[in-house]
Amino acid sequence: MMTHEIEKADLSNIILIGDRILVKPRNQENKTKSGLYLPPNVQEKEKVQSGYVIKVGPGYPIPKMTEDDEAWKPKGDDVKYVPVQPKEGDLAVYLPKSGYEIQLNNQKYYIVPQSAILMVLRDEGLMK
């Protein structure tokens, strides 16, 4: 997996497209239950990971339903969206291989489609 690096990025300026979700991987255990330490490359190859939802895209675009018999109404390019289920602050269990790894301000994030998220845990005090 190739990683794209972005320095000096403000998360508030990031806009995700469609059903994309920005996930910050949760700090994973670096040792097994028996006490053996795992090298970083073993941890990163896990098929399923968990992380915090940082930002979400608007969702799936659907065309605006208009009636053609009202010619006097202005024609617009308004697009409606079916929103994604995950929300900012959720803890997501996701498939990292379905996403794209990026480095923002020296921290690892994944951009994944909603279909790569298997479940979310929603708790108001989760990220605090």
C-alpha positions as a Markdown table, in Angstrom:
| # | Residue | x | y | z |
|---|---|---|---|---|
| 1 | Met | 0.0 | 0.0 | 0.0 |
| 2 | Met | 1.4 | 3.4 | -1.0 |
| 3 | Thr | 1.2 | 6.2 | 1.5 |
| 4 | His | 0.7 | 9.8 | 0.5 |
| 5 | Glu | 2.2 | 12.4 | 2.9 |
| 6 | Ile | 0.7 | 15.9 | 3.5 |
| 7 | Glu | 2.4 | 18.3 | 5.9 |
| 8 | Lys | 0.9 | 21.3 | 7.6 |
| 9 | Ala | -2.7 | 20.3 | 6.9 |
| 10 | Asp | -5.6 | 21.6 | 8.9 |
| 11 | Leu | -8.3 | 18.9 | 9.4 |
| 12 | Ser | -11.0 | 21.5 | 9.3 |
| 13 | Asn | -10.0 | 22.3 | 5.7 |
| 14 | Ile | -10.3 | 18.7 | 4.5 |
| 15 | Ile | -13.4 | 17.9 | 2.5 |
| 16 | Leu | -14.1 | 14.2 | 1.8 |
| 17 | Ile | -15.9 | 13.2 | -1.4 |
| 18 | Gly | -19.0 | 11.0 | -1.6 |
| 19 | Asp | -19.1 | 8.1 | 0.9 |
| 20 | Arg | -15.5 | 8.4 | 2.0 |
| 21 | Ile | -14.6 | 8.4 | 5.7 |
| 22 | Leu | -11.4 | 9.6 | 7.3 |
| 23 | Val | -10.3 | 7.2 | 10.1 |
| 24 | Lys | -7.4 | 7.7 | 12.5 |
| 25 | Pro | -6.2 | 4.2 | 13.6 |
| 26 | Arg | -6.5 | 3.5 | 17.2 |
| 27 | Asn | -3.2 | 2.8 | 19.1 |
| 28 | Gln | -3.0 | -0.9 | 18.9 |
| 29 | Glu | -1.5 | -3.3 | 21.3 |
| 30 | Asn | 2.1 | -4.0 | 20.4 |
| 31 | Lys | 2.3 | -7.3 | 22.2 |
| 32 | Thr | 0.3 | -10.6 | 22.3 |
| 33 | Lys | -1.7 | -11.8 | 25.3 |
| 34 | Ser | 1.3 | -14.0 | 26.3 |
| 35 | Gly | 3.6 | -11.0 | 26.4 |
| 36 | Leu | 5.5 | -11.3 | 23.1 |
| 37 | Tyr | 6.2 | -7.9 | 21.4 |
| 38 | Leu | 5.0 | -7.6 | 17.8 |
| 39 | Pro | 7.0 | -5.7 | 15.2 |
| 40 | Pro | 5.1 | -2.7 | 13.6 |
| 41 | Asn | 4.7 | -4.4 | 10.2 |
| 42 | Val | 2.8 | -7.4 | 11.7 |
| 43 | Gln | 0.4 | -5.0 | 13.4 |
| 44 | Glu | -0.3 | -3.1 | 10.2 |
| 45 | Lys | -1.1 | -6.3 | 8.2 |
| 46 | Glu | -4.1 | -7.1 | 10.3 |
| 47 | Lys | -7.2 | -7.7 | 8.2 |
| 48 | Val | -9.4 | -5.7 | 10.5 |
| 49 | Gln | -8.5 | -2.6 | 12.4 |
| 50 | Ser | -10.2 | -0.1 | 14.6 |
| 51 | Gly | -10.0 | 3.6 | 14.6 |
| 52 | Tyr | -11.8 | 6.9 | 15.2 |
| 53 | Val | -13.9 | 8.5 | 12.6 |
| 54 | Ile | -12.5 | 12.0 | 12.1 |
| 55 | Lys | -14.5 | 13.3 | 9.1 |
| 56 | Val | -17.1 | 12.0 | 6.8 |
| 57 | Gly | -18.1 | 12.8 | 3.3 |
| 58 | Pro | -21.7 | 14.0 | 2.4 |
| 59 | Gly | -22.8 | 10.5 | 1.3 |
| 60 | Tyr | -24.1 | 8.9 | -1.9 |
| 61 | Pro | -25.3 | 11.5 | -4.5 |
| 62 | Ile | -28.8 | 11.1 | -5.8 |
| 63 | Pro | -30.3 | 13.3 | -8.6 |
| 64 | Lys | -32.8 | 16.0 | -7.6 |
| 65 | Met | -36.3 | 15.1 | -8.5 |
| 66 | Thr | -37.9 | 17.9 | -10.6 |
| 67 | Glu | -41.1 | 18.2 | -12.5 |
| 68 | Asp | -40.5 | 19.2 | -16.1 |
| 69 | Asp | -43.9 | 20.8 | -16.5 |
| 70 | Glu | -42.9 | 23.8 | -14.4 |
| 71 | Ala | -40.7 | 25.6 | -16.9 |
| 72 | Trp | -40.8 | 28.8 | -14.9 |
| 73 | Lys | -38.8 | 27.3 | -12.1 |
| 74 | Pro | -35.0 | 27.9 | -12.3 |
| 75 | Lys | -33.1 | 24.8 | -13.2 |
| 76 | Gly | -30.4 | 24.1 | -10.7 |
| 77 | Asp | -27.6 | 21.6 | -10.2 |
| 78 | Asp | -28.7 | 20.9 | -6.7 |
| 79 | Val | -27.6 | 17.4 | -5.7 |
| 80 | Lys | -29.2 | 15.6 | -2.8 |
| 81 | Tyr | -27.2 | 13.1 | -0.7 |
| 82 | Val | -28.0 | 9.9 | 1.2 |
| 83 | Pro | -25.8 | 10.4 | 4.3 |
| 84 | Val | -23.3 | 7.8 | 5.5 |
| 85 | Gln | -24.0 | 6.0 | 8.7 |
| 86 | Pro | -20.7 | 6.6 | 10.7 |
| 87 | Lys | -20.4 | 10.0 | 12.5 |
| 88 | Glu | -17.4 | 11.9 | 13.7 |
| 89 | Gly | -16.2 | 10.5 | 17.0 |
| 90 | Asp | -17.4 | 7.0 | 16.4 |
| 91 | Leu | -15.0 | 4.1 | 16.9 |
| 92 | Ala | -15.0 | 2.2 | 13.6 |
| 93 | Val | -14.0 | -1.4 | 12.9 |
| 94 | Tyr | -12.8 | -1.3 | 9.3 |
| 95 | Leu | -10.9 | -3.1 | 6.5 |
| 96 | Pro | -7.7 | -1.1 | 6.0 |
| 97 | Lys | -6.9 | -2.8 | 2.6 |
| 98 | Ser | -10.1 | -1.3 | 1.1 |
| 99 | Gly | -8.8 | 2.2 | 1.9 |
| 100 | Tyr | -6.0 | 4.5 | 1.1 |
| 101 | Glu | -3.3 | 5.3 | 3.8 |
| 102 | Ile | -2.2 | 9.0 | 4.1 |
| 103 | Gln | 0.1 | 10.8 | 6.5 |
| 104 | Leu | -1.3 | 14.2 | 7.8 |
| 105 | Asn | 1.0 | 16.2 | 10.0 |
| 106 | Asn | 3.1 | 13.0 | 10.7 |
| 107 | Gln | 0.1 | 11.0 | 11.8 |
| 108 | Lys | -1.4 | 8.0 | 10.0 |
| 109 | Tyr | -5.0 | 8.1 | 8.7 |
| 110 | Tyr | -7.0 | 5.9 | 6.3 |
| 111 | Ile | -9.5 | 7.2 | 3.8 |
| 112 | Val | -12.0 | 4.3 | 3.4 |
| 113 | Pro | -15.4 | 4.0 | 1.7 |
| 114 | Gln | -18.4 | 3.3 | 3.9 |
| 115 | Ser | -18.5 | -0.3 | 2.6 |
| 116 | Ala | -15.1 | -0.9 | 4.3 |
| 117 | Ile | -16.5 | -0.1 | 7.7 |
| 118 | Leu | -17.9 | -3.2 | 9.4 |
| 119 | Met | -19.4 | -1.6 | 12.5 |
| 120 | Val | -19.2 | 1.5 | 14.7 |
| 121 | Leu | -19.3 | 2.0 | 18.4 |
| 122 | Arg | -21.0 | 5.3 | 19.2 |
| 123 | Asp | -20.3 | 6.8 | 22.6 |
| 124 | Glu | -20.3 | 10.5 | 23.3 |
| 125 | Gly | -17.2 | 10.3 | 25.6 |
| 126 | Leu | -15.2 | 7.9 | 23.5 |
| 127 | Met | -12.5 | 10.3 | 22.1 |
| 128 | Lys | -12.1 | 12.2 | 25.3 |
